[in-house]
Amino acid sequence: MMMTADMFGLDVPWFYGKNLQIRPLDNVYQINSSILPETLHPVSILNSTEPIEGNGRVEEGKIKYNKGQKITSIAFLKVHKAGSTTMQNLFFRFGIRHNLNVLLPKTGNYMFNMSEAIPLKPPNVYSIFACHTRYSKSFYDTLFPTSSLKIGIVRKPVDRIISAAYYYRDVFNDPYLKRIPQANFIHNLIGQQEKYDTSYFSRTKNTMANDFGFRKGIQATDTEAIQSYLESLNSDFLLVMVVEKFDESLVMMKRLLSWSFLDIIYLKTNSHQHKPVVLNKEEEDNVRKVNFLDFAIYEYFTEIFDKKLQSMEDDFGGEVTFFRKILSKVFTFCSDKNVKDDTKLFINESRWDDEFNVLGVECRWMNTGELNFIKALREKIMKI
């Protein structure tokens, strides 16, 4: 029997509290709240079931480049500390660029049910969802009245745990992480998790599993249940991206959604610097034992991703290389303090896309933090 997220329960742990209000992290940018110009790609009412001209096709299991119709109804699962803020920014910009309605909570940046959503007047519909939540198939199926495609993301568990530990200790001052001695911080956390990290789900324990909707209390010995739920997730999600192959993931998504290079450009966001950490064999074994669900998720979806990579045709490697050249140009362009909103960066036509311009306003959007972006989108939606 195929299991669903609902069958595994929706126990929301303390750090997903319904009334959780996330501290602003955007003050580094000090972006004017009016980041969405009235005259440049304003958010407006558009039924997202109408495709937009794009490129891509799937043929006999092979994913190829071809001009087609852009898919515009997307539900993204924002996984904590797994490149998901960068992806959220990308989806928000796609919504703006194509005049789509972005589904947002009335307050904060978490949403667990539709009663928390900003309503639209019928017959208007939402097209993009990319805020924090906890996956449930039934919930995601209620997000849009028409079918949408689901996209998720995973990251190597050890790297995600280390990143999350430093981030939530230094930026959020999380109490359980602040109690851990700073000297040998990560080694203390991993070596003494029974002392410092006692919750079933936490910032640093099986976080991806919680985001993907696994039931609280499932044990490592429940291998059939774990495998069955992973298979149900695979049937739900069009693509689960892999952080360690981020650019390849984006180019694959571009093909699957028939998007353009402009739709997948990005600048890395919400990155917190910390000293490198090297674990010994005993620590590696221990972190795998404790985070058995996150390792199961990561290994399952990276294997599927690698198989999808093998199905790529039309010189996929060349397309990724070309995309990285575009990213380099975009980074240089956006680093120029003289760039204005209407300044253009011209990108030549390639075998994988038509020529296009990157406007300077894209740089401002890419450099806008999560909360400021949500605030600006919310203000636009409230005017509809």
C-alpha positions as CSV (number, residue, x, y, z in Angstrom):
1,M,0.0,0.0,0.0
2,M,1.3,3.5,-0.9
3,M,1.6,5.7,2.2
4,T,1.0,9.4,2.2
5,A,2.3,12.2,4.4
6,D,-1.0,12.3,6.2
7,M,-0.6,8.6,7.3
8,F,2.6,9.6,9.0
9,G,1.0,12.4,10.9
10,L,1.5,16.1,11.1
11,D,3.1,16.5,14.5
12,V,4.7,20.0,14.3
13,P,7.7,20.2,16.5
14,W,8.4,23.2,18.7
15,F,10.5,25.1,16.2
16,Y,7.7,25.0,13.7
17,G,5.3,26.6,16.1
18,K,2.2,28.0,14.3
19,N,2.7,31.4,15.8
20,L,6.5,31.4,15.1
21,Q,7.7,34.8,14.0
22,I,11.1,34.7,12.4
23,R,13.6,37.5,13.2
24,P,14.3,39.8,10.3
25,L,17.6,38.8,8.6
26,D,17.4,41.4,5.9
27,N,18.8,44.5,7.6
28,V,22.1,44.0,5.8
29,Y,20.4,45.2,2.6
30,Q,18.1,47.9,3.9
31,I,16.0,47.6,0.7
32,N,13.2,50.0,0.3
33,S,9.9,48.2,0.9
34,S,8.8,49.3,-2.5
35,I,11.1,46.8,-4.3
36,L,8.5,45.9,-6.8
37,P,8.2,48.8,-9.2
38,E,4.7,49.7,-10.5
39,T,6.0,50.0,-14.0
40,L,8.3,47.0,-14.2
41,H,6.8,43.5,-14.0
42,P,4.2,44.3,-11.3
43,V,2.4,41.5,-9.6
44,S,-1.0,41.3,-11.3
45,I,-4.0,39.0,-11.7
46,L,-3.3,36.1,-14.1
47,N,-4.7,32.6,-14.3
48,S,-1.6,30.5,-14.2
49,T,-3.2,27.6,-16.0
50,E,-2.3,29.4,-19.2
51,P,1.3,28.4,-20.3
52,I,3.9,30.9,-21.3
53,E,6.1,30.3,-24.3
54,G,9.3,28.5,-23.3
55,N,11.6,25.6,-24.2
56,G,11.8,22.0,-23.3
57,R,10.3,18.5,-23.8
58,V,10.3,15.0,-22.4
59,E,10.4,12.3,-25.0
60,E,10.7,8.6,-24.3
61,G,12.3,9.1,-20.9
62,K,14.8,11.6,-22.3
63,I,14.7,15.2,-21.3
64,K,15.6,17.5,-24.2
65,Y,15.8,21.1,-25.2
66,N,12.9,22.3,-27.3
67,K,10.7,25.3,-27.5
68,G,7.5,24.6,-25.8
69,Q,5.2,26.0,-23.1
70,K,6.5,27.2,-19.7
71,I,4.9,25.6,-16.7
72,T,3.8,28.3,-14.3
73,S,2.1,26.5,-11.4
74,I,4.8,25.4,-9.0
75,A,4.8,24.3,-5.3
76,F,8.3,24.3,-3.8
77,L,9.2,22.6,-0.5
78,K,11.5,25.0,1.3
79,V,13.9,22.7,3.2
80,H,15.8,24.4,6.0
81,K,19.5,25.2,5.3
82,A,19.4,23.4,1.9
83,G,19.8,26.3,-0.6
84,S,16.0,26.8,-0.3
85,T,16.1,30.6,0.3
86,T,18.0,31.0,-3.0
87,M,15.3,28.9,-4.6
88,Q,12.5,30.8,-3.0
89,N,14.0,34.0,-4.3
90,L,14.2,32.5,-7.8
91,F,10.5,31.4,-7.7
92,F,9.4,34.8,-6.4
93,R,11.2,36.5,-9.2
94,F,9.7,34.1,-11.7
95,G,6.2,35.0,-10.4
96,I,7.0,38.7,-10.7
97,R,8.5,38.5,-14.2
98,H,5.5,36.6,-15.5
99,N,2.8,38.5,-13.6
100,L,1.8,35.4,-11.5
101,N,0.2,35.4,-8.1
102,V,2.5,34.2,-5.3
103,L,0.8,32.4,-2.4
104,L,1.9,33.9,0.9
105,P,0.8,33.7,4.6
106,K,-1.0,36.7,6.1
107,T,1.9,37.1,8.6
108,G,5.4,35.7,9.0
109,N,7.0,33.3,6.5
110,Y,5.5,30.0,7.6
111,M,2.2,28.6,6.3
112,F,0.6,25.3,7.4
113,N,-3.0,25.6,6.1
114,M,-5.0,27.7,3.7
115,S,-6.7,29.7,6.4
116,E,-3.3,31.4,6.9
117,A,-3.1,32.5,3.3
118,I,-3.8,35.9,1.9
119,P,-7.1,35.4,-0.1
120,L,-7.6,36.4,-3.7
121,K,-10.9,37.4,-5.2
122,P,-12.3,34.7,-7.5
123,P,-11.6,33.8,-10.3
124,N,-8.0,34.7,-9.6
125,V,-5.7,31.9,-8.5
126,Y,-2.3,31.5,-7.0
127,S,0.5,30.0,-9.1
128,I,3.7,29.9,-6.9
129,F,4.2,28.6,-3.4
130,A,7.7,28.7,-1.8
131,C,7.3,29.5,1.9
132,H,8.3,27.4,4.8
133,T,5.8,24.6,5.7
134,R,5.8,20.9,6.5
135,Y,4.9,18.7,3.5
136,S,1.6,17.0,3.4
137,K,0.1,15.8,0.1
138,S,-3.4,16.8,1.1
139,F,-2.3,20.3,2.1
140,Y,-0.3,20.8,-1.1
141,D,-3.2,19.5,-3.2
142,T,-5.3,22.3,-1.7
143,L,-2.8,25.1,-2.5
144,F,-4.0,25.5,-6.1
145,P,-7.4,24.7,-7.7
146,T,-5.6,23.3,-10.7
147,S,-2.7,20.9,-10.9
148,S,0.7,22.1,-9.9
149,L,4.1,20.5,-10.0
150,K,6.0,19.9,-6.8
151,I,9.8,20.5,-6.4
152,G,11.9,19.8,-3.4
153,I,15.6,19.9,-2.5
154,V,18.0,17.9,-0.3
155,R,21.5,18.5,1.0
156,K,24.3,16.2,2.3
157,P,23.1,15.6,5.9
158,V,26.5,16.3,7.7
159,D,27.0,19.6,5.8
160,R,23.4,20.6,6.5
161,I,23.7,19.9,10.2
162,I,26.9,21.8,10.6
163,S,25.5,24.8,8.6
164,A,22.3,24.8,10.6
165,A,24.1,24.5,14.0
166,Y,26.2,27.5,13.4
167,Y,23.4,29.5,11.7
168,Y,20.8,29.0,14.4
169,R,23.3,29.5,17.2
170,D,24.8,32.7,15.8
171,V,21.9,34.3,14.1
172,F,18.9,33.0,16.1
173,N,20.6,32.4,19.4
174,D,18.8,29.1,19.7
175,P,18.8,28.1,23.4
176,Y,19.8,24.5,23.0
177,L,22.6,25.4,20.7
178,K,23.8,28.2,22.9
179,R,24.2,25.8,25.8
180,I,26.8,23.8,23.9
181,P,30.4,24.9,24.8
182,Q,31.8,27.0,21.9
183,A,35.1,25.2,22.0
184,N,34.7,22.1,19.8
185,F,31.1,23.2,19.2
186,I,30.2,20.7,16.5
187,H,32.1,17.9,18.0
188,N,30.3,18.4,21.3
189,L,26.9,18.5,19.5
190,I,27.5,15.3,17.6
191,G,29.3,13.5,20.4
192,Q,26.8,14.3,23.1
193,Q,23.4,14.6,21.2
194,E,21.6,12.8,24.0
195,K,22.6,15.7,26.3
196,Y,22.3,18.7,24.0
197,D,19.8,17.6,21.2
198,T,17.1,15.5,22.8
199,S,14.1,16.3,20.5
200,Y,13.1,13.8,17.8
201,F,13.1,16.6,15.2
202,S,15.3,19.7,15.7
203,R,17.3,22.2,13.9
204,T,20.1,19.7,13.7
205,K,18.4,16.3,13.8
206,N,16.4,14.8,10.9
207,T,15.3,18.2,9.8
208,M,14.9,17.3,6.2
209,A,12.7,14.4,7.2
210,N,10.5,16.7,9.2
211,D,10.2,19.1,6.3
212,F,9.3,16.3,4.0
213,G,6.5,15.2,6.4
214,F,7.9,12.0,8.0
215,R,6.0,10.9,11.1
216,K,7.5,11.7,14.5
217,G,8.6,8.6,16.3
218,I,9.4,6.4,13.3
219,Q,12.4,4.1,14.0
220,A,15.4,3.1,12.0
221,T,14.2,-0.4,12.0
222,D,11.0,0.6,10.2
223,T,12.7,0.1,6.9
224,E,9.6,-0.9,4.9
225,A,7.6,2.2,6.1
226,I,10.5,4.5,5.4
227,Q,11.0,3.1,1.9
228,S,7.3,3.2,1.2
229,Y,7.0,6.8,2.2
230,L,10.1,7.7,0.1
231,E,8.4,6.1,-2.9
232,S,5.2,8.1,-2.3
233,L,7.3,11.3,-2.1
234,N,9.0,10.4,-5.4
235,S,5.6,10.0,-7.0
236,D,4.5,13.4,-5.6
237,F,7.5,15.4,-6.6
238,L,8.5,16.2,-10.2
239,L,12.0,16.9,-9.1
240,V,14.0,16.8,-5.9
241,M,17.1,18.9,-6.4
242,V,20.5,18.2,-4.9
243,V,22.4,21.1,-3.3
244,E,25.8,19.5,-4.2
245,K,24.7,19.6,-7.8
246,F,22.8,22.8,-7.7
247,D,23.6,24.1,-11.2
248,E,22.8,20.8,-12.7
249,S,19.6,20.7,-10.7
250,L,18.6,24.1,-12.0
251,V,19.3,23.3,-15.6
252,M,17.3,20.0,-15.2
253,M,14.4,22.0,-13.7
254,K,14.7,24.5,-16.6
255,R,14.2,21.6,-19.1
256,L,11.4,19.9,-17.1
257,L,9.5,23.2,-16.7
258,S,10.3,24.5,-20.2
259,W,11.9,27.6,-18.6
260,S,14.6,29.9,-19.9
261,F,18.1,30.7,-18.5
262,L,16.7,34.0,-17.2
263,D,14.2,32.1,-15.1
264,I,17.0,30.2,-13.2
265,I,19.7,32.8,-12.7
266,Y,20.6,33.3,-9.0
267,L,22.9,34.9,-6.5
268,K,23.7,32.8,-3.4
269,T,21.6,34.0,-0.4
270,N,21.2,33.4,3.3
271,S,24.7,32.0,3.6
272,H,26.4,32.0,7.0
273,Q,30.2,31.7,7.2
274,H,31.8,29.4,9.7
275,K,35.0,27.5,10.2
276,P,35.4,24.2,8.3
277,V,34.7,21.1,10.4
278,V,36.2,17.6,9.9
279,L,34.6,14.7,11.7
280,N,36.3,11.5,12.7
281,K,35.0,8.1,11.8
282,E,33.2,7.6,15.1
283,E,31.5,11.0,14.8
284,E,30.4,10.2,11.2
285,D,28.9,6.9,12.3
286,N,27.1,8.5,15.2
287,V,25.6,11.4,13.1
288,R,24.4,8.8,10.5
289,K,22.8,6.7,13.3
290,V,21.0,9.6,14.9
291,N,20.0,11.2,11.6
292,F,19.0,8.0,9.9
293,L,15.9,9.6,8.2
294,D,17.9,12.4,6.7
295,F,20.5,10.0,5.3
296,A,17.7,7.8,3.9
297,I,16.1,10.8,2.2
298,Y,19.4,12.1,0.8
299,E,20.7,8.8,-0.5
300,Y,17.3,7.9,-2.0
301,F,16.8,11.2,-3.9
302,T,20.5,11.6,-5.0
303,E,20.3,8.2,-6.6
304,I,17.1,9.2,-8.4
305,F,18.7,12.5,-9.4
306,D,21.8,10.8,-10.8
307,K,19.5,8.5,-12.9
308,K,17.7,11.5,-14.2
309,L,21.1,13.1,-15.1
310,Q,21.8,10.0,-17.3
311,S,18.6,10.7,-19.2
312,M,19.7,14.2,-20.2
313,E,20.4,14.7,-23.9
314,D,21.2,17.6,-26.2
315,D,24.6,18.1,-24.5
316,F,23.4,18.7,-21.0
317,G,27.0,19.1,-19.7
318,G,27.5,21.9,-22.3
319,E,24.3,23.6,-21.2
320,V,25.4,23.5,-17.5
321,T,28.8,25.0,-18.5
322,F,27.1,27.7,-20.5
323,F,24.7,28.5,-17.6
324,R,27.7,28.9,-15.3
325,K,29.2,31.4,-17.7
326,I,25.9,33.3,-17.6
327,L,26.0,33.2,-13.8
328,S,29.6,34.7,-13.9
329,K,28.4,37.5,-16.1
330,V,25.4,38.1,-13.9
331,F,27.6,38.2,-10.7
332,T,29.9,40.8,-12.3
333,F,26.9,42.8,-13.6
334,C,25.2,42.8,-10.2
335,S,28.4,43.7,-8.4
336,D,28.6,47.0,-10.3
337,K,27.2,49.7,-8.0
338,N,26.4,51.9,-11.1
339,V,23.8,49.4,-12.4
340,K,20.3,50.9,-12.3
341,D,17.0,49.0,-12.5
342,D,16.7,49.5,-16.2
343,T,20.4,48.7,-17.0
344,K,20.6,45.7,-19.3
345,L,23.0,42.8,-19.5
346,F,22.7,41.1,-22.9
347,I,23.0,37.3,-23.1
348,N,23.6,35.9,-26.6
349,E,21.4,33.2,-28.1
350,S,22.6,29.6,-27.6
351,R,21.5,26.2,-28.7
352,W,19.6,25.9,-25.4
353,D,17.8,29.3,-25.3
354,D,17.0,32.5,-27.2
355,E,18.9,35.7,-26.5
356,F,17.7,37.7,-23.6
357,N,18.4,40.7,-21.3
358,V,19.0,40.7,-17.6
359,L,17.6,43.9,-16.1
360,G,19.3,45.6,-13.2
361,V,16.2,45.3,-11.2
362,E,16.8,41.5,-11.1
363,C,20.0,42.3,-9.1
364,R,18.0,44.2,-6.6
365,W,15.5,41.3,-6.3
366,M,18.3,38.7,-6.0
367,N,19.9,40.8,-3.2
368,T,16.6,41.2,-1.3
369,G,16.3,39.0,1.8
370,E,13.4,36.6,2.4
371,L,11.4,38.7,4.8
372,N,11.7,42.0,2.9
373,F,10.7,40.2,-0.3
374,I,7.7,38.6,1.3
375,K,6.7,42.0,2.8
376,A,6.9,43.6,-0.6
377,L,4.9,40.8,-2.3
378,R,2.3,40.9,0.4
379,E,1.8,44.6,0.0
380,K,1.3,44.1,-3.8
381,I,-1.2,41.2,-3.3
382,M,-3.2,43.1,-0.7
383,K,-3.8,45.8,-3.4
384,I,-5.3,43.3,-5.8
